[in-house]
């Protein structure tokens, strides 16, 4: 059924296209889906990805920028040279596919286990931390007058919001209490500079090839805020996938990340990065707790939710390491 709808769509906006083939669903959450397919074209097949909320689904969650904003951000990034897929079409009512967009497929790997261990990526791994710093610098320079309307969040607001989320779980955790107190005591206040913040820039949301990072994905949590937030989030231990001695996604050191950022002409505030790394670790722990709550109380007692929920205990260990006098 979706191939029929996609075929009608691409014939309207892709000159020469005669249809699509090989449509396959890659993921499907409560309100969003991702589909892979090929556009049939006289010059050869064009690899494409559909990101959409199907017909009948409501607005995006409060923290999400929305698919229209995501498409605009990705296209802007692509145009200025930040690695990002090219957006080919934003869905309209005439497409009859819901809300979302179609982007050109970028070949590469997103599975962290393969990127960190397979020989195919051996030459790229030592370069990635510095490369990521440069990419983040470019992302943080995207012109604000061309950005879509985005929510704005600072450190103080985030502390309050995550404390509210934590209390709502009714799942007392002394380490989370300690982290909240540390965050309040070390709140750096408003950032001197407000930029676009990707919001989920990490290993797993990057398409990587043997030559390095090819595209940044999942811009749905983009917002305006402290650029050091992205540098802290990419260092959270949960995104190192076992390579705990390499803070930047399991690839390399903070020093390499900072050097790449500085080489691209931007300044790093290491103290603020540490604050956001602690915040990010607590944020992921609370998200895991929310997944456990849905497993316990919701109608869908999926194994996936239980497995993610148990990871809250891992974040407690990570927080203790970070908050120790000589934390890593």
Secondary structure, DSSP 8 states (H G I E B T S, - for coil): -HHHHHHHHHHHHSTT--EEEEEEEEEE-SS-EEEEEEEE-TT--EEEEEEEE-TT-----TT---HHHHHHHHHHHHHHT-S---EEEE--GGGTS-EEEEEE---SB--HHHHHH-GGGHHHHHHHHHHHHHHHHHHHTS-GGGS----B--HHHHHHHHHHHHHHTT---HHHHHHHHHHHHT---S-SS-EEE-S--STTSEEEETTEEEEE---TT-EEE-THHHHHHTT-GGGSTT-TT-TBTTTB-HHHHHHHHHHTT----HHHHHHHHHHHHHHHHHHHHHHHHHHHHSS---HHHHHHHHTHHHHHHHHHHHHSTT--
